[in-house]
Amino acid sequence: MKIAFIVKVSMLVCTAVLAASGWAQQVKVEGLTFKIGDDVTTVKTGLHTNLDPEPMESSLPTSISNPNSGKTFIHLRTKGIWAFFNKKEIVESIRFDAPYAGSIAGVKLGDSEKTVRTVMGKPIKTPWGFGANQAFLYALDDTAYIRFDINEAEGVQTIFINK
């Protein structure tokens, strides 16, 4: 009886630890000291900025509920880095576009589809059209996905990391 109780408690503790750590992205990104799951203060410190998050505006008609209500973002235009926050001010998505010069999982902005496939392998979903680009989705780690938006003529245009 005592052993069964200890096993159950151990399982609960392990589940709680895994659930808490499961939110945060595990793979580090070149040039960043923050990740999915971090708070606004950590992001601002990591980006060396005093910018406060801006509200995400809706382009939907006012009669339609805004799915981004209460969500915010920080955009460093000179670095090509965006951090998107949920209503609790926790990073839920990171975006990289020009002029970001680092590599993420071995891929840089401007790389061709062939380079992405060579480095990353086969996408986990069939690539889909996204404007003038094709979106290629991969697992970054066990907690986050990475998406490369690739333009046939100009290569990778945008990189997203999402939970």
C-alpha positions as CSV (number, residue, x, y, z in Angstrom):
1,M,0.0,0.0,0.0
2,K,2.8,2.4,1.0
3,I,4.7,1.6,-2.2
4,A,1.6,2.2,-4.4
5,F,1.2,5.6,-2.7
6,I,4.8,6.5,-3.3
7,V,4.5,5.5,-7.0
8,K,1.4,7.6,-7.5
9,V,2.9,10.6,-5.8
10,S,6.1,10.2,-7.9
11,M,4.0,10.0,-11.1
12,L,2.1,13.2,-10.1
13,V,5.3,15.1,-9.4
14,C,6.9,13.9,-12.7
15,T,3.7,14.9,-14.6
16,A,3.8,18.4,-13.0
17,V,7.4,18.9,-13.8
18,L,7.0,17.7,-17.4
19,A,3.9,19.9,-17.9
20,A,5.7,23.0,-16.6
21,S,8.9,22.4,-18.6
22,G,6.9,21.3,-21.7
23,W,5.8,24.9,-22.4
24,A,9.2,26.2,-23.1
25,Q,11.0,25.8,-26.4
26,Q,14.2,23.7,-25.9
27,V,16.3,24.5,-28.9
28,K,18.3,27.7,-28.6
29,V,18.3,30.2,-31.5
30,E,21.5,32.0,-32.7
31,G,21.7,35.5,-31.3
32,L,18.7,35.1,-28.9
33,T,18.6,34.7,-25.2
34,F,14.9,34.2,-24.9
35,K,12.5,31.5,-26.2
36,I,8.9,30.4,-26.4
37,G,7.5,30.4,-22.9
38,D,9.5,33.4,-21.6
39,D,7.9,36.5,-20.2
40,V,8.1,40.1,-21.4
41,T,10.8,41.1,-19.0
42,T,13.1,38.3,-20.2
43,V,12.4,39.2,-23.8
44,K,13.2,42.9,-23.3
45,T,16.4,42.0,-21.5
46,G,17.4,39.5,-24.1
47,L,16.7,42.0,-27.0
48,H,18.4,44.9,-25.1
49,T,15.3,47.1,-25.6
50,N,13.1,49.4,-23.6
51,L,10.2,48.9,-26.1
52,D,7.0,47.9,-24.4
53,P,4.7,45.4,-26.2
54,E,2.2,46.9,-28.6
55,P,-1.4,45.6,-28.9
56,M,-2.1,43.3,-31.9
57,E,-4.7,45.2,-33.9
58,S,-7.5,43.5,-35.8
59,S,-8.3,44.0,-39.5
60,L,-11.6,42.2,-39.0
61,P,-14.9,44.0,-39.1
62,T,-16.0,45.2,-35.6
63,S,-18.9,42.7,-35.7
64,I,-16.4,39.8,-35.7
65,S,-14.7,38.9,-32.4
66,N,-11.0,39.7,-32.5
67,P,-9.0,36.4,-31.8
68,N,-5.9,38.5,-30.9
69,S,-7.7,40.6,-28.3
70,G,-5.3,41.1,-25.4
71,K,-2.3,39.8,-27.3
72,T,0.7,41.9,-27.9
73,F,4.1,42.0,-29.7
74,I,7.5,43.6,-29.7
75,H,9.1,44.2,-33.1
76,L,12.7,45.2,-33.5
77,R,12.7,46.5,-37.0
78,T,16.4,47.0,-37.2
79,K,17.0,43.4,-36.2
80,G,14.2,41.7,-38.0
81,I,12.9,40.0,-34.8
82,W,9.3,39.9,-33.6
83,A,8.1,38.3,-30.2
84,F,4.4,37.7,-29.9
85,F,2.8,37.4,-26.5
86,N,-0.4,35.8,-25.2
87,K,-2.7,37.5,-22.8
88,K,-0.5,36.5,-19.9
89,E,2.5,38.2,-21.5
90,I,4.2,34.9,-22.3
91,V,6.0,34.4,-25.7
92,E,3.9,32.2,-27.9
93,S,5.6,32.9,-31.3
94,I,8.8,34.3,-32.6
95,R,9.2,35.7,-36.1
96,F,12.4,36.5,-38.1
97,D,12.5,38.5,-41.3
98,A,15.0,40.9,-43.0
99,P,17.4,42.1,-41.8
100,Y,17.9,39.1,-39.4
101,A,21.3,37.7,-40.2
102,G,21.5,34.6,-38.0
103,S,20.7,31.0,-38.7
104,I,18.0,29.0,-37.1
105,A,18.4,25.2,-37.1
106,G,21.0,25.7,-39.8
107,V,18.8,27.8,-42.1
108,K,19.1,31.5,-42.9
109,L,16.9,34.0,-44.6
110,G,17.4,33.9,-48.4
111,D,18.3,30.1,-48.4
112,S,16.6,28.2,-51.2
113,E,14.0,25.5,-50.8
114,K,16.7,23.0,-51.8
115,T,18.9,24.2,-49.0
116,V,16.0,24.0,-46.5
117,R,15.2,20.4,-47.5
118,T,18.8,19.4,-47.4
119,V,19.3,20.8,-43.9
120,M,15.8,20.0,-42.4
121,G,14.7,17.0,-44.4
122,K,11.1,16.3,-45.4
123,P,8.5,18.7,-43.8
124,I,6.0,17.2,-41.4
125,K,3.1,18.5,-43.5
126,T,2.8,19.1,-47.2
127,P,3.9,22.7,-47.9
128,W,1.0,25.0,-48.5
129,G,0.6,28.3,-50.2
130,F,0.9,31.4,-48.1
131,G,0.7,34.5,-50.3
132,A,3.5,34.4,-52.8
133,N,5.4,31.9,-50.6
134,Q,5.2,28.2,-49.7
135,A,5.1,27.4,-46.0
136,F,7.3,24.5,-44.9
137,L,6.6,23.2,-41.3
138,Y,9.1,21.1,-39.2
139,A,9.4,20.1,-35.6
140,L,12.1,22.3,-34.0
141,D,12.1,20.2,-30.9
142,D,9.6,18.2,-28.8
143,T,7.8,21.5,-27.8
144,A,8.0,23.8,-30.7
145,Y,7.6,24.0,-34.5
146,I,9.5,26.0,-37.0
147,R,8.0,27.3,-40.3
148,F,10.0,28.6,-43.2
149,D,8.0,30.7,-45.7
150,I,9.9,30.3,-49.0
151,N,9.6,32.3,-52.1
152,E,10.6,30.4,-55.2
153,A,12.7,33.3,-56.6
154,E,14.1,34.8,-53.3
155,G,14.3,31.9,-50.9
156,V,13.4,31.9,-47.3
157,Q,11.5,35.2,-46.5
158,T,10.3,34.6,-43.0
159,I,11.0,32.1,-40.2
160,F,8.5,31.4,-37.4
161,I,8.9,29.5,-34.2
162,N,5.6,28.5,-32.6
163,K,4.4,26.2,-29.9
